[in-house]
Amino acid sequence: AANDRLHLAEIHVNIGYAYENLNNPTEALRYYTGALLIGEELNNLRIIARAAREMGNIYSQLCNEQEALRYYTQALEAAQKAGSKALLKDIYESLFEFHDENGRNEEAYQWLKKLVAIKDELYDEERTRQLIHNQIRYQTEKREEEVKLLRARELQNQIIIQNQRLQNYALIILILLVLAGIVILYNAFKRKKAYNELLEKEVQKRTAELQRYNEELAASNRQLEQSNMELERFAYIASHDLKSPLRNIISFLNLIERKVRQNPDPQLLEYLKFATDSAKQMHQLILDVLEFSRVNQDEVEMTDVDLNDTLVLALRNLKEEMSQKHAVVEASLLPVVHANSVYMLQLLQNFISNGIKYNESRIPLVQIGVEDKDDHYLFRVRDNGIGIEPEFHEQVFEMFKRLHTREEYQGTGIGLAMCKKIITKLGGKIWLESEPGKGTTFFFTLPKPQATSASANGTREQAATKTGQNADAVAT
């Protein structure tokens, strides 16, 4: 019931505002009086202060100073008891205007001072509330960012753990294959030894040869036992050093294969070939990963690299591959860039090798061009190969991303990822345009050297022209 009366008082005040705006003071006073009576009934100081102030304003407009001052005083007392600075501000403002309009300058000045003071207090309080609100919002946003960061780290850790599991599974499979080969060889050795014991009396003349053979097998067995011990420790040190153990495994498998070929067992040879190929693939993968990781080194030697000379060296390295597929490489005059010479050699070799490898044309063609922009060079490497589906244009630059099986095309899926890493490290960008069956064009940018003398440019152009001629000769 009290809430209903309070809402009724609010309605009276609002209707009074409406009549006051319509210049109908009589009706306005009637509704303000009703609101005042309800406020006194409920002892609601805020309603009393609001209604009394508005009644004072109307009596001031009607030039009834005595009634205006009485209601202003009642409003002031109610606002002070309520402790509402907002109501006090409105009443101070009405009292200031009341005295100012009636020529009482001194009283008007006193109320103006109070009005200014309470406005300053309200401003300070509002500023404090805003500051607290901003601090709370900042803390909330900070916590949200921390939660996002923690979630991102958790996801990254899960990915790392998953990759480690996959690596461990691969290592376990390789170890099992090698162990299976060792068991097969050991059983073959036992059968051979038993057979030799049965025929020992009949083959006296071959005793010395068989003895040497047994000694060699015993030495091989010791080597295999040592290899087995190394493989047992392999899982513990794999995360720190994969390269050396894999090289040992490949060497031992080659030794075993040579021994087995003296008494051929097709199934055993097939097992050995599978194990050797798997180990070599992993060894090549590790080499590529190590090369990829070297790109992340902070300090590398940066010099002015003439790409014409680098192209000639790359073509020499790929001469056998180009000769096998009758590939042709065409290149325009290339500039001098400020980079690492090894990086640039890897870059050009990867682009050219991919253009030749993923190519079913009768004569694979790779064309290298460059455009001189304001602050960088825009390079273009175009081939007439098999092309790339649009949905894979971004994915091909991811590490280990392969679009074909190893039976179709050899590779580890790191080449283009390494190209992107090198170009990004040198401050450039890389992208491609391609359609299936219509070849692929790789674009990448490299920043220009900061300062190059005119004489150096002239020398570079002469050297580049000669090198370009040499490149064409090697390419064809």
N, C-alpha and C positions, 0 to 999 in steps of 0.2 A: 504493500500500500504506500509506503514511504517513497519507494522508487517511482511509483506512478505519479505521486504528487510532485516529485522532483522533475520528472519529465514534463508535467503540466506547466511547471514554472518556467522551464526552458522554452516551451512553446509560447508562453505569454511574452517572454523577452523577445523571441524571434518575430512574433506578430507585431510587437511594439516597434521593432526596427523597421519592419515593412511600412507601417503607418507613418513613421517618422520620415522615411524616404519619400513618402507620398505627400509630405507637407500637411499631414493631418495630426497636429499635436494633441488634440482632444482624445481621439481614439488611442493614440500612442500612450498617453498618460494613463488611460483606463487599463490597458494591458500591462504596463509597467507596474501600476499599483497592485494589480492582481498577483504579478510575479513577486513583488515585495512582500505582500501578505503571506504568500505560501512560504517564501524564504524565512520570514520571522516565525511562522508556525513550525517549520522543520529545523529552525535554528541553523540554516545553511548560509554561512557568511558570504560565500562567493555569489550566490543568487542575490542576497541583500545588497552587496557592493555593486554588482552589475546594474540591478534595477534602479537603485538610488542614484547612481552616476547618470544613467540615461534620463531619469526624471529631472535631475539638476540641470542637464544640458537643455532640456525642453523649457524649463522655467527660465533659464538664462536667455533663450531665444525669445521668450515671451516678456522679457525685461522685468521679471519678478525676482529681484536680486535676493530678497529675504528667503523665499522658498528655495531658490536655487542653491544658496549657501547652506540651508538646513540639510538638503538632501546630499550635497557634496560632503558635508561633515559626516552624515550617517554612513555614506559610502566609504569615506576614508577610515572611519573607525572599524567598519566590518572588514575592510581589506587588510588593515594592520593586524587585527585579531587572527585573520585567516593566514597571515604571513605570505600572501601572494604578491610577489614583486611585479608580476605582469599587470595585476589589477591596480596596484599602487601607481604604476607608470601611467596607465590610462587616466586615473583620477588626478594625478599631478598635472597631466597635460590639460585636463578640463579646467582645473583650478587656475592654471597659468592663463589659459585663454579667457576665462571668466574675468579675472582681475585686469588683464590687459585690455579687454574690450571696454571695461568700465573706468579706465584711466587710473587705476591704482597700480602705478609702476613699481613701487617698492615691493608690494605683496606679490605682484606678478614675477618680479625678479627672484624673490625667495623661492616661489614654487618652480620657476625655471631651473634654478640651481638644483633643487631636489630631483626634478625630472632628468636633468643631465646626469646626475650622480647615479640614479637608479638604472638609467639606460646603460651607463658604463658597467654597472654590476651585472645587468642581464647579458651584456655583450661578453663580459669575461666568463660568465657561467656557460653561455652558449659555446664560446670558444673552447672552454675546458671540456664540455661534453663532446664537442666535435673531435678534440684531440684524443679523448679516451676512446671514442668510437673508431677513430683511425688506427689507434694502437691495437684495439681488439681485432679490427679487420686485418691489420698487418700480421698480427700473431696467427690469426686463423689462416690467412693465405700462406704464411710461412710453414705452418703445420701441414697444410695440404701439399705444398711443394716437397716437404720432407717425406710425406707419405708416398707421393709419386716417385721420388728418388729411391726410396726403399723398395718400392714395388719393381722399379726398373732394375735395381741391383739384384733383387731376388730372381727376376726373369733371366738376367744375364748369367747369374750363378747356375740356374737350372740348365741353360743352354751349354755352359761350360761343362757341367757334370755329364750332360747327355753326350757331348762330343768326346769326353774322356772315356765314357762307357763304350762308345762305338770304337774308339781306338783300342781299348783293352780287348774288346771282342775280336777285332782283327788280329791283334797280337796273339791271342789265345789260339785262334784258328791256325795261324802260321806255325806256332809252336807245336800244335797237334800234328800238323802235316810233317814237320821235320822229325818229330818223335816216331810217327808211323813209318817214315823212311828208315829210321835207325833200327826199329824193331824188325822190319822186313830184312834189312841187311844182316842183322844179327842172326836171325833164323836161317838165312841162306848160308851164313858162315858155319853154323852148327851142322847143317846138312852136308855141306862140303867136307867138313872135318871128318864126320862119320864115314862118308863115302871113301875118303882117302885112307882111313884106317882099315877098311875092308879090302882095299886094293893094294895095300902097302907092300905085301910080299910079291905081288905080280909086277910091280912097277919100281923095282929097286933102282933101276937106272935113272929114274926121275926124282929120286929122293932129295937130292940137293936142290933141284928146282922147286919142288913142292915145299921144301923147308923154307927157302927164301920167300916163296909165295905166302906161306903161313906167317912168317915174320912180318911181311908187309901188311897182311891182314890184321895182325895183332897191333901193329903201329897205327893202322887206320882205326882200329877199335878204340885205342887209347885217345886218338884225336877226336873220335866221335863222343867218347865219354867226357872229354874236356869240353867239347861243344855243348853237350847236354847240361853240364854244370853252368856254363855261361848262359844257356837259355833259361835255366831256373832262376838266375838272377836278373834276367832280361826284363821281367815285368816290373821289378822294383826300380830299375834305372831308366826305363823307357822314356819317362817324361823329361829326363835330363840329357840323355844322349842316345839317340836311335841310330845315328849314322854308322858308328863303328861296329856295333853288334850286327847290323844287317850286312855290312861288308864281309864280316867273318862268316856269316851264314852262307852267303853266296859262294865264298871260296870253298868252304867245306862241302857244299852240295856239288860243286864242280869236281872236287876230288873223288867223291863217292860215285859220281856218274862215270868218271874215267875207269874206276875199279869195276863197276858193274858191267860196263861194255865189254870187259874181257870174257864174261860169261853172261851174255845178254838175256835179260828177262823183260819182255815187252811191257808187261803191266808195271813192273818196278820202274822201268825207264819213263813210262808215262807219268807215274807219281812224282818222280824226280823232276821231270820237265815242268810239271804244274807248280811244284814248290819253288823251283828256281825262277820261273816267270813271275810268280806272285811276289817273291822277295825282291826281284829287280824292279817290279812296278812300284813296290813300297819304297825302295831305295831312291828311285827317280822322283817319287812324290816327296820324299824327305828333302832331297836336293832342291826341288822347286820351292818347297816351303821355306828352306833356309835362305834361298835367294830372295824370296818374297819378304822374309823378316829383315834381311839386310837393308831393304829399302826404308825401313822404319828407323834406321840409325839416325841420330840427330846430327852427327858431324860427318860429312862426306866432302871429298875434294871437288870444288866447283871451279871450273875453268871455262874459257871460251872454246867451244867445240865446233869444229867445221863438220857439218852433217854430211857433206859430200865425201869426206874421207871416211866417216863412220859408215856410210852406205856401202862403200867399196869393201870395207872389212866385213860387213854383214853378208854381202853377196858371196864373198870368198868362203865364209863359214857355211853357207847354205848351197854351195856349188853342187855337191853331190845330190842333194834333194831336188834342186832345180833341174839337174841333168836327167834324173830318172823320169821326171814328168814333163820334160821339154818346156819348162816354164820360162816366161819372159818378164823382166822387170824394167819399166820405163820410169824415169825420174827427171823432173825439171831441176834447174839450178837451186840448190838448197842453201839456206843462210847459215851464219854462225850464231849459236845460241850459248848463253851462259848456263852450263849444266855440268853433270858428271858424265864423263865419256863412257863409262861402263853402262850407266843407265840408258844412254841414248843408243848404244849398241844393242842392248837387250830389247829396247823399244822397237827399233826397226826390224830386228830379227823376228820378233814375235808377230808383228803385223805381216811381214812378207811370208813367213812360214805358214801362218794361218791361211793367207790367201792362196797358197799353193796346196796345202794339205786338204782343206775343205773345198775341193775344186774337181769337178768331173769333166771340164772342158778338154777338148783335144789339145789345145795349147793354153795352159793357165797363164793369165796376164794380170800383173800387179802394176798399177800406175801410182806414182807418188808426186804430189804437187804441193805448192805452198802459195799463200796470199799474204802480202805485206799490209797489215792493219796499222792503226795509229800507235798502239803501245804493245802489240803482240803479233806473232805470226800464226796464221791459221793453216794447219797442215791437212792434207787430204790423201788417204790411202784407199784406192779403189781396186777391187778385184772382180773377176767374172765367174766367181764360184757358185756354190749351191744356195747362197742367201740364208737369211735368218727370218723366222716368223716374227711378226710385229710384237706379239706378247712376250717375246724373249729379249727384246732390245735392251732392257735394263738388266735382266738377270744374267746375261753373258758376262758382265763385269764382276759378278760375285765369285768368291773363292770356291773352288771345287765344282763349279757349275758346268755340267756337260750336257749337250743337247743330243749326243749320239753315244752309242755303246763303243767300248774299246775294240770290239770286233770290226766295227765300221771305220772308225778313225782313232788312231792312237793319240794319247795325250793325258794330262793330269787335271785339266780344268783350271789351271792357275795363270796361264799366259796373259789373258786379257785382264785378269784381276791385278797382275803385276804391272801391266801397262797403265791401268787407271791409277794405281798407287804411285808410280813414278811421275806421271803427269801431274797428279794432285800435289805431290811433294814439291814439284818445280813451279807450282803456282798456276797451272793450266787447267783446262777442262777437256773432257772427252765424251763423244756421243757417236751414234752411227745412224745410217739410213740404209735400209735393205728390204728386198722383197724376195720370197722364195723363188729360186731359179733365175734370178736376175742379178746376182752378185751382191756385194756389200761394199759400202763406203764408210770408212772410219774418219771422223774429224777430231782433231785435237788442237789445242792452242798452247803456245809457250810464250812467256814474256820476252820482250826484246832485252838485250844487254843494256845496262844503264848508260854506258859511255863507250863509244868506239870511234877511234880517230879515222880521219879520211884516208890516210895512207894505209891503215890496217884494212879498211874496207876494200881499197883497190887491190891490195895483195890477196885478200880473201876471194874476190871475184875471179882473179886470174887462176888461183889455185883450184877454186870450185869448178871452173870451166874445164880444166884439165881432168879433174877428178870425175866430173860428170861423164866425160868421154870414156874414162876407164870403167866407170860403173856400167855404162851401156855395153861395153865389150864383155865384161864378166857376165852380165845378165843374159845376153843372147848366147 
